[in-house]
């Protein structure tokens, strides 16, 4: 029960961070948003591991590096998708990446039950419905940002797998720190490679720090959850971060989506739950 509570807290924290990061990416350079938030997350995790005296070994660092590389690409695609598209659509589509751990389990000889298979079908149907929107001439097109959301889904799927591996052996805190040791240099390298400014106004800086703290805090909570409970159980709670993002987008930004897109959002989220609950 404690592990599920940690995973639920992680999902809420991720959801708020995603909403803020996506919203700020509409006004600030995407790479600036990612770089500043990663720096804030690195500072937070450095304080945590120093206080706990829990530092990564080579195995933890290796898996954390894999998670971090996949994660920073996923976050960049995700934030960009939400900047140009509808958050209420982009968030649930990105969450379908939970199917990747299922694929790995299949390769290892595990066989999902009927519930998981139904979940896969619902998630795919949800992606199609949520992605389609009507143009003024009545024709349908792919909703803006959905291809980026699908790219983010792949990255997030790899991220969850690698972070769980890195957290084995009571290495959850160390894994979260090693994760940021990977993502922060990558984000800064991308920032300077594309010559984007690192400077932001003070009000925006506070928001970006909040994004980094919430995101890294969620990583720590999820890593702890995987070390204290079964991944198949805690992933069901951790994968529900789009619920928070969607609720915030519809409440604060007053986003409007078509009826079929709402059905797609519900189907995608339901599919995520069923897949994770295998």
N, C-alpha and C positions, 0 to 999 in steps of 0.2 A: 504493500500500500504506500509506503514511504517513497519507493522508487517511482511509482506512478504519479505521486504528488510532485516530485521533482521534475518529471517530464512534462507535466501539465504547466508548471510554472515556467519551464523553458519555452514551451509553445507560446504562451502569452507574451513573454519577453521578446521572443523572435518576432511575433506578430506586430508588436508596437514598434520595434526597431525597423522592420520592413516598411511599415507605413510611413514613418518619419524619413527613412532613407529614400524611399520612392518619391515622397512629396518634395524633399529638398533637391532631388535630382532634376526637378522641373525648373529650378531657378539657379542652381549652381552646377558647375561642371561635374559630371558623373565621377571622373577620376579623382577630383578633389574630395567629393563626398566619401568615396571608398578609402582614400589615403588617410584623411583626418580621422575617420571613425576607426580605422585599423590601429592608428597610433594611440588613440584613447583606449582601445581594447588591450593593446600591448602593455600600457601602463597599469591597467587594472590587474591583468593576470600576473604581471611581474610582482606587484604588491602581494597578491594572494600566495604565490608559490614561495616568496621570501618569508612570509609570515608562517607558512606551514612547513617550510624547509623540505619541500617536495619538488625535486628537480628531475627532468626527463633523462632516461637512459637512452642508448642508441636505438633500441627497438621502438620505443615510444616516439622518439624524434623522427624516425623514418616514416612511421604510419601517420604521424601528425603532419609531416611535410606533404604527404600525398593528400591528406584531408585539406590542408591549407591551400594547396595549389588548385584543387578542384573547387574549393569553397570560394576563393577570391574571384575566379572566373564566373562561378554561378551567381555570386552576389552582384557582380558588375552587369551581367546579362539581366538579372532580375530587376535591379534598380532602373536600368535603361528601359526595360519593358514596361515598368510601371510609370516611367516618366512620359512615354509616348502613347501608352495605352490606358485601358481602364483597370484600376487596381482590383476591382471586384472580380475581374476575369483573370488577370495575370496571376494573382496569388494562388488560387486553387489549381490552376494548370501546372504551376511550378511544383506543387506538392505531389504530383503524380510520380515524381522521381522515387518515391518509396517503393515502386515496383522493382527497382534495381536490386535492393537487398533480397527480394524474393527470387530474382533470376539467379543470383549467386547461390542461394539456398538450393535451388533446383539443380544447379550444376554440381552441387555437393551430394546429390542423391535424395534431398528432401522432396516431398510431394505435398503440394498445398491441398487443402480441403476444398469442398464446393464453395464455401463462403469466400475464400480468397479468389477463386476463379470468377465468381460473381463480381467481386470487387474490381478485378482487372477489367472486366467488361464495362462496368459502370464508369470507371475512370476514363476509359477510352471514349465512351459515348459522351461523357461530360466534357472532355477536351474538344470534341467536334462541335457540340452545341454551344459551348462557351466561346469558341473561337469565331463562330459565324455571326456576322452582323449585316444588316441591310444598308445598302447604299441608297442615295436619294432616288435612283431610277428603279429601285425595287430588287435589284440583283444582290446576291450575297457575296461577301468577301471575307477574307481572314481578318479577324480583329487585330488592330495594331498592337504590336508587342508580343503576340502569341508565339511566334518562332523563337523569340528571345526567352520567353517563359519555358518553352520546351528545352532549350539549351540549359537554362538554369536548373530544370528538373533533373537532367542527367548529372550536372555538377553536384547538386544537393544529394542525389542518391549515392554517389561515390563518397561524398563528404561524410555522410552518416556511417557508411561502412567502415571507412578508414578511422574515423574518430572513435568508434566503438572498439576497434582493434587496438588503437593507441592507448585506450583507457584501461585495458586489461591489467590485472596485477596491482590494483590500487594506485594506478597512475593517472587518475582522472584530472587532478589539478595540474600535474606536470604536462599532460597531453594538451590541455587548454593553453598553457603558456607556450609550448613548442609550436602549437598551431599558429599563434600570433607571431612567433619568430619567423615563420614562413610567409604569412600573408602580408605582413607590414612591408618588408623589403620589396615584395612583388608589386604591391600597390604603389609604392614610391617610385619604383623603376618605371612602371607604366605612366605615372604622372609626369615624370621628367622626360620620358621618351616622346610623349605627345605635347610637351611644353605647356602643360596646364599649370595655372597658378596654385600655390599651396595656401596663399593667404585668403581668408574669408572674414567677413564682418563679425564683430563680437556676438551679436544675437545668433547668427547662423552657426558660429563656432560652438556655442553652448548646445545647440540642437545636434550638431554632428558628434560632439562628445557623448551626448546622451545615446545616440545611435550605437556608438562603439561600446559603451558600457553595457547597454541592454543586450547587444548581440553577443559580446564576450561572456556576459553573465549567463546568458542562455546556454552557451557552449559548455560552461562549467557545470551548470545544472543537469544538462543532458548527459554529459560524460559521467557525472556522479550517478545518475539514474541507471546507465548501462552497467555500471560496476556493482550496483546493488540489486538489480532485478534482471529479468529476461529481456533481451532486446526485442523479441516479438511482442512483449507486453508494453514496454515503455515507448516503443516507436509509435504505437497507436495514439498516445498522448502528445508526443513530440511533433508528430506530423500534422497536428491540427492548428498550426500557427496561422494558416490563411483565414481561419474563422475570425481571429482578432483583426487582421488586416482588412478584411472585407467589411466587418462591422464599423470600423473606424472610417473607412473610405465612404461608406454610404451615409454614416451619421454626420461626419465633419465636412466632407467634400460634396455631399449630396449627389453622389454619382448615380446615374440612371442606367439601367441595363434592361434589355428586352426580356420578355417573358421566357423565350427559349434559352436565353443566356443565363437567366436565373436558375432554370432547370438544370442547365449544364453545370453551373457552380455547385448546386446541391448534389448532383450525380457524381461530380469529381471528388467532392469532400467525402461523400458516402463511400465511394470506391476506395479512397485513401484509408478510411477507417477499416473497411472489410479486408483489404490487402494486409494491413498491419496486424489485424486480429487473427491471422492464420494460425 
